[in-house]
Amino acid sequence: MGTVIFVSAGPGAADLITLRGARALARADVVLADALADPQLRELAPDARWIAVGKRGFEHSAKQTEINALLVRMAREHAVVVRLKGGDASVFGRLEEELLALQQAGIASEVVPGVTAALAAAAQAQRPLTRRGRGRSVSLTTAMTEAHELQAARSADTEVFYMAGRQLAALGRQLLGAGWPADTPTLVVSRAGCADAITSEHRVAELAAAALLHRGRPTVVTVGAGAAALGSCRAASTASPKIEVLPTPAPGLARA
């Protein structure tokens, strides 16, 4: 009977994985990898068997029950199985179902934390999620559910919505309905942490304008204090949306 290590790969670029995660990959006999895991991570486990089990919104993907069963089977056949998940496994990563499947099968497991998309988007745009005196709470919400039902709220100074790329227009309407002022600053970042990341700034009332720019890309939307311009009391921009295509970082993947 082997062990399953849940490794959080971070969003985007391979070098956002933690040192602990890289070391776990180096030990792996089998890697069950999500669709958003950077292919360069294969360099950290070149001798392991890689199995794609990605789940993508609105697209055909592996069923969760199938992934659970595969995890159990691989752990019974191999010493070290790595379940590689994008971002942080504990944030919208369907981690609970997989941990329960292993627990019920009597298989040992470990979870390695990682950089979640909200943090990567904040770093990409250089917009801190918390701000002294006016940004003291952050809420993380998924824009993708099994029933494709989007629910926006106003429960924190900063709201971050994951997997929102195909629902930007609907999200803007729901945010207005939840009580966010029309001029509330909103930051949209797609492929955060990657060389081709794109950021754009909008007001809540104009969020639909970001849809074309970020279409078909993993997208995070930050609303409220964490999206405000640096040093502003109320970063409600009345100007046209600002679009920034970020430069490519220096190449290279640090090894553990």
C-alpha positions as CSV (number, residue, x, y, z in Angstrom):
1,M,0.0,0.0,0.0
2,G,1.4,3.4,-1.0
3,T,1.0,7.0,0.0
4,V,-0.8,9.8,-2.0
5,I,0.7,13.2,-1.8
6,F,-1.5,16.1,-2.9
7,V,0.8,18.6,-4.4
8,S,-0.4,22.2,-5.0
9,A,1.3,23.3,-8.2
10,G,0.4,27.0,-8.0
11,P,-1.2,28.8,-10.8
12,G,0.5,29.2,-14.1
13,A,4.3,29.0,-14.3
14,A,6.0,25.9,-13.1
15,D,8.4,27.8,-10.8
16,L,5.4,28.8,-8.5
17,I,5.4,25.3,-7.0
18,T,6.8,25.1,-3.5
19,L,10.1,23.4,-2.7
20,R,8.2,20.8,-0.7
21,G,5.9,20.2,-3.7
22,A,8.9,19.8,-6.1
23,R,10.6,17.3,-3.8
24,A,7.4,15.3,-3.6
25,L,7.2,15.2,-7.4
26,A,10.8,14.0,-7.6
27,R,9.7,10.9,-5.4
28,A,6.6,10.1,-7.5
29,D,6.1,6.8,-9.2
30,V,2.8,8.0,-10.7
31,V,1.4,11.6,-11.1
32,L,-2.3,12.3,-11.6
33,A,-2.2,15.8,-13.0
34,D,-4.8,18.5,-13.4
35,A,-5.3,20.2,-16.8
36,L,-3.9,23.6,-15.6
37,A,-0.6,22.1,-14.2
38,D,2.3,23.5,-16.2
39,P,3.8,20.8,-18.6
40,Q,7.3,21.9,-17.5
41,L,6.6,20.3,-14.1
42,R,7.2,17.0,-15.8
43,E,10.9,17.9,-15.6
44,L,10.7,17.3,-11.9
45,A,9.4,13.8,-12.3
46,P,10.8,12.5,-15.6
47,D,10.6,8.9,-14.7
48,A,7.1,8.9,-13.2
49,R,4.1,7.7,-15.1
50,W,1.9,10.8,-15.8
51,I,-1.9,10.5,-16.1
52,A,-4.1,13.4,-17.1
53,V,-7.2,13.8,-15.0
54,G,-8.0,17.4,-15.7
55,K,-11.4,19.0,-15.0
56,R,-12.3,22.1,-17.1
57,G,-15.5,24.1,-16.8
58,F,-18.1,23.6,-19.6
59,E,-15.8,20.9,-21.2
60,H,-15.7,17.1,-21.2
61,S,-13.4,16.0,-18.3
62,A,-12.8,13.2,-16.0
63,K,-15.6,12.5,-13.5
64,Q,-14.7,12.9,-9.9
65,T,-15.8,9.3,-9.0
66,E,-13.4,8.1,-11.7
67,I,-10.5,10.1,-10.3
68,N,-11.2,8.9,-6.8
69,A,-11.2,5.2,-8.0
70,L,-8.0,5.8,-10.0
71,L,-6.2,7.4,-6.9
72,V,-7.1,4.4,-4.8
73,R,-6.0,1.9,-7.4
74,M,-2.7,3.6,-8.1
75,A,-1.9,3.9,-4.4
76,R,-2.4,0.1,-4.1
77,E,0.0,-0.5,-6.9
78,H,2.7,2.1,-6.3
79,A,4.7,3.4,-3.3
80,V,4.3,7.2,-4.0
81,V,1.4,8.7,-5.9
82,V,1.3,12.4,-6.5
83,R,-2.0,14.1,-7.1
84,L,-1.0,17.3,-8.8
85,K,-3.5,20.1,-8.5
86,G,-3.4,23.7,-9.9
87,G,-3.3,26.6,-7.5
88,D,-3.8,25.4,-3.9
89,A,-5.5,22.0,-3.5
90,S,-7.6,23.3,-0.6
91,V,-9.2,26.1,-2.6
92,F,-11.9,24.9,-5.0
93,G,-9.7,21.8,-5.7
94,R,-12.3,19.1,-4.9
95,L,-9.8,18.0,-2.3
96,E,-12.4,16.7,0.2
97,E,-13.8,14.1,-2.1
98,E,-10.4,12.6,-2.8
99,L,-9.2,12.7,0.8
100,L,-12.4,10.9,1.8
101,A,-11.9,8.2,-0.9
102,L,-8.4,7.5,0.4
103,Q,-9.5,7.6,4.0
104,Q,-12.2,5.0,3.3
105,A,-9.7,2.8,1.5
106,G,-7.2,3.0,4.4
107,I,-4.6,4.8,2.3
108,A,-2.3,7.3,3.9
109,S,-2.1,10.8,2.4
110,E,-0.4,14.2,2.7
111,V,-1.3,17.7,1.5
112,V,1.3,20.2,0.3
113,P,-0.1,23.7,0.2
114,G,0.6,26.1,-2.6
115,V,-0.1,29.5,-4.2
116,T,-3.7,30.0,-5.0
117,A,-5.0,32.1,-7.9
118,A,-6.2,35.0,-5.8
119,L,-2.7,35.6,-4.5
120,A,-1.1,35.1,-7.9
121,A,-3.5,37.7,-9.4
122,A,-2.9,40.2,-6.7
123,A,0.9,39.8,-7.2
124,Q,0.6,40.0,-11.0
125,A,-1.3,43.3,-10.8
126,Q,0.6,44.6,-7.7
127,R,-2.7,45.1,-5.9
128,P,-2.5,43.8,-2.3
129,L,-5.7,41.9,-1.3
130,T,-5.8,43.6,2.1
131,R,-5.3,47.3,2.8
132,R,-4.7,49.0,6.1
133,G,-7.8,50.4,7.5
134,R,-10.1,49.7,4.5
135,G,-9.4,46.2,3.3
136,R,-9.4,43.9,6.3
137,S,-11.5,41.0,4.9
138,V,-11.3,38.8,1.8
139,S,-13.8,36.4,0.5
140,L,-13.0,33.7,-2.1
141,T,-16.0,32.5,-4.2
142,T,-16.2,30.1,-7.2
143,A,-18.1,31.4,-10.2
144,M,-18.5,27.8,-11.4
145,T,-20.8,25.3,-9.7
146,E,-22.2,22.0,-10.8
147,A,-25.5,23.6,-11.8
148,H,-23.6,26.6,-13.5
149,E,-25.3,28.9,-11.0
150,L,-23.4,32.1,-10.3
151,Q,-23.9,33.7,-6.9
152,A,-22.3,37.0,-6.1
153,A,-22.4,38.7,-2.7
154,R,-21.0,41.6,-0.7
155,S,-19.7,39.8,2.3
156,A,-16.1,41.2,2.6
157,D,-14.1,44.3,1.8
158,T,-12.6,42.4,-1.1
159,E,-14.3,39.7,-3.1
160,V,-12.4,37.3,-5.3
161,F,-14.2,35.2,-7.9
162,Y,-12.5,32.1,-9.4
163,M,-13.3,30.5,-12.8
164,A,-15.3,33.6,-13.9
165,G,-14.0,34.0,-17.4
166,R,-17.2,33.0,-19.2
167,Q,-19.6,34.7,-16.8
168,L,-18.2,38.3,-16.5
169,A,-21.4,40.0,-17.8
170,A,-23.6,38.0,-15.4
171,L,-21.1,38.6,-12.6
172,G,-21.3,42.3,-13.1
173,R,-25.1,42.3,-12.9
174,Q,-25.1,40.1,-9.8
175,L,-22.6,42.4,-8.1
176,L,-24.8,45.4,-8.7
177,G,-27.7,43.4,-7.4
178,A,-25.8,42.5,-4.3
179,G,-25.2,46.2,-3.5
180,W,-21.8,47.0,-4.9
181,P,-21.8,50.5,-6.2
182,A,-21.5,50.8,-10.0
183,D,-18.1,52.5,-9.8
184,T,-16.5,49.9,-7.5
185,P,-13.0,49.0,-8.8
186,T,-12.7,45.6,-10.3
187,L,-9.6,43.8,-11.5
188,V,-9.6,41.0,-14.0
189,V,-6.6,38.8,-14.4
190,S,-6.3,35.8,-16.7
191,R,-3.6,33.2,-16.6
192,A,-2.1,34.8,-13.5
193,G,1.4,33.7,-12.9
194,C,2.1,32.9,-16.6
195,A,4.3,34.7,-19.0
196,D,1.2,35.7,-21.1
197,A,-0.9,36.9,-18.1
198,I,-3.3,39.8,-18.9
199,T,-4.8,42.3,-16.4
200,S,-7.5,44.8,-17.0
201,E,-9.2,47.3,-14.7
202,H,-12.9,48.1,-14.8
203,R,-15.8,49.4,-12.9
204,V,-18.4,46.9,-11.7
205,A,-21.0,48.3,-14.1
206,E,-18.6,47.8,-17.0
207,L,-17.3,44.3,-16.1
208,A,-18.8,42.8,-19.3
209,A,-16.3,44.7,-21.3
210,A,-13.6,42.3,-20.1
211,A,-15.2,39.3,-21.6
212,L,-13.6,39.4,-25.1
213,L,-10.1,40.2,-23.8
214,H,-10.0,37.3,-21.4
215,R,-12.1,34.8,-23.4
216,G,-11.0,31.2,-23.1
217,R,-8.5,31.9,-20.4
218,P,-8.5,30.9,-16.7
219,T,-9.7,34.1,-15.1
220,V,-9.9,35.6,-11.6
221,V,-11.9,38.7,-10.8
222,T,-11.1,40.8,-7.7
223,V,-13.7,43.4,-6.6
224,G,-13.5,46.1,-4.0
225,A,-10.6,47.2,-1.8
226,G,-8.1,44.7,-3.2
227,A,-8.7,46.0,-6.7
228,A,-8.3,49.6,-5.9
229,A,-5.4,51.6,-7.3
230,L,-2.5,52.0,-4.8
231,G,-2.9,54.8,-2.4
232,S,-6.5,55.6,-3.4
233,C,-9.3,55.9,-0.9
234,R,-11.9,55.0,-3.5
235,A,-10.3,53.7,-6.7
236,A,-13.5,54.2,-8.8
237,S,-11.9,55.0,-12.1
238,T,-14.0,56.9,-14.6
239,A,-11.5,56.4,-17.4
240,S,-11.5,53.7,-20.0
241,P,-10.5,50.3,-18.8
242,K,-6.7,49.9,-18.5
243,I,-5.2,46.9,-20.1
244,E,-1.7,45.7,-19.4
245,V,0.0,42.8,-21.1
246,L,2.8,41.8,-18.6
247,P,6.3,41.0,-19.8
248,T,7.7,37.5,-20.0
249,P,9.7,36.6,-16.8
250,A,13.2,35.3,-17.0
251,P,13.2,31.7,-18.1
252,G,14.3,28.8,-16.0
253,L,12.8,26.4,-13.5
254,A,14.4,26.1,-10.1
255,R,15.0,22.5,-9.0
256,A,14.5,21.1,-5.6
